[in-house]
């Protein structure tokens, strides 16, 4: 979560505010915050979608064997649609991907492209 102490709140650009969490959590939060529209924040989205219950439909917690964590959520705009969110070791996650989105379209994610991404 973004730090909400008095000094942090003085920073007008949220993406420059300090974050509580590790590097992965920080990157995910700042990326997601950047995609929010209409003055929304990740915190607003979480509050609206939790409705007093856990926001995830299903969750697989991080463990050292898998090296990834996964959660599935109902979408606020369309409860019949689900959003799968996964984070973890890139080389583990990329192995599970068959397609990627490029310019708004799902395209096959070839083994050579996967290797290129993992190698950096």
C-alpha positions as CSV (number, residue, x, y, z in Angstrom):
1,X,0.0,0.0,0.0
2,X,1.1,3.6,-0.5
3,X,2.4,5.1,2.7
4,X,-0.2,7.5,4.1
5,X,1.9,9.4,6.6
6,X,1.8,13.2,6.5
7,X,5.1,13.6,4.6
8,X,4.1,11.0,1.9
9,X,0.7,12.6,1.4
10,X,2.4,15.9,0.5
11,X,3.8,14.2,-2.7
12,X,1.3,15.1,-5.4
13,X,2.4,12.4,-7.9
14,X,1.3,9.1,-6.3
15,X,3.8,7.2,-8.4
16,X,6.6,9.0,-6.5
17,X,5.1,8.2,-3.1
18,X,6.8,5.6,-0.9
19,X,5.2,2.2,-0.8
20,X,5.1,-0.4,2.0
21,X,6.1,-3.8,0.5
22,X,8.7,-5.5,-1.5
23,X,9.9,-4.6,-5.0
24,X,7.3,-6.8,-6.7
25,X,4.4,-5.3,-4.7
26,X,5.7,-1.8,-5.3
27,X,5.9,-2.4,-9.1
28,X,2.4,-4.0,-9.3
29,X,0.8,-1.2,-7.2
30,X,2.4,1.6,-9.1
31,X,1.6,0.1,-12.5
32,X,-2.0,-0.6,-11.5
33,X,-2.4,2.9,-10.0
34,X,-1.3,4.3,-13.4
35,X,-4.1,2.5,-15.2
36,X,-6.9,3.8,-12.9
37,X,-9.2,6.3,-14.5
38,X,-11.6,9.1,-13.4
39,X,-9.6,9.9,-10.3
40,X,-9.9,6.3,-9.0
41,X,-7.2,4.6,-7.0
42,X,-6.4,1.0,-6.4
43,X,-7.6,1.5,-2.8
44,X,-11.0,2.8,-4.1
45,X,-11.3,-0.3,-6.4
46,X,-10.5,-2.7,-3.5
47,X,-13.1,-1.0,-1.3
48,X,-15.8,-1.2,-3.9
49,X,-15.1,-4.8,-4.8
50,X,-14.6,-6.3,-1.4
51,X,-18.2,-5.7,-0.3
52,X,-17.4,-7.0,3.2
53,X,-16.1,-10.3,1.8
54,X,-12.7,-11.4,0.5
55,X,-12.3,-9.9,-3.0
56,X,-10.9,-13.0,-4.5
57,X,-13.0,-15.8,-5.8
58,X,-10.1,-18.2,-5.5
59,X,-6.5,-17.7,-4.4
60,X,-3.3,-19.8,-4.4
61,X,-0.9,-18.2,-2.0
62,X,2.8,-17.8,-2.8
63,X,5.1,-20.6,-1.8
64,X,8.8,-21.3,-2.4
65,X,8.1,-24.4,-4.6
66,X,5.8,-22.6,-7.1
67,X,7.4,-19.2,-6.8
68,X,4.2,-17.5,-7.8
69,X,0.9,-16.4,-6.3
70,X,-2.5,-16.3,-8.1
71,X,-5.9,-14.8,-7.4
72,X,-9.1,-14.8,-9.4
73,X,-11.5,-11.9,-9.0
74,X,-15.0,-10.9,-10.2
75,X,-15.0,-7.8,-12.3
76,X,-16.9,-4.8,-10.8
77,X,-18.2,-3.8,-14.3
78,X,-19.3,-7.4,-15.2
79,X,-19.6,-10.0,-12.4
80,X,-19.9,-12.7,-15.0
81,X,-16.3,-12.0,-16.1
82,X,-13.3,-13.0,-14.0
83,X,-9.9,-11.4,-13.7
84,X,-6.9,-13.7,-13.1
85,X,-4.0,-12.0,-11.4
86,X,-0.6,-13.7,-11.1
87,X,2.7,-12.6,-9.8
88,X,6.0,-14.2,-9.1
89,X,9.2,-15.4,-10.7
90,X,9.1,-14.4,-14.4
91,X,10.6,-17.6,-15.6
92,X,7.9,-19.6,-13.9
93,X,5.0,-17.4,-15.0
94,X,6.1,-17.1,-18.6
95,X,6.3,-20.9,-18.9
96,X,2.5,-21.0,-18.2
97,X,1.6,-18.4,-20.9
98,X,0.4,-19.5,-24.3
99,X,-0.7,-16.0,-25.5
100,X,0.1,-12.4,-24.9
101,X,-1.8,-9.2,-25.7
102,X,-0.2,-7.0,-28.4
103,X,-2.0,-3.9,-29.6
104,X,-5.2,-5.2,-28.1
105,X,-5.1,-8.7,-29.6
106,X,-4.2,-12.0,-28.2
107,X,-1.3,-13.6,-30.1
108,X,0.6,-16.8,-29.7
109,X,3.5,-16.5,-27.3
110,X,6.2,-18.7,-28.9
111,X,8.9,-20.5,-27.1
112,X,11.6,-18.3,-28.7
113,X,9.8,-15.2,-27.6
114,X,9.5,-16.6,-24.0
115,X,13.2,-17.3,-24.0
116,X,14.0,-13.7,-25.2
117,X,11.8,-12.2,-22.4
118,X,13.4,-14.4,-19.7
119,X,16.9,-13.6,-20.9
120,X,16.1,-9.9,-20.8
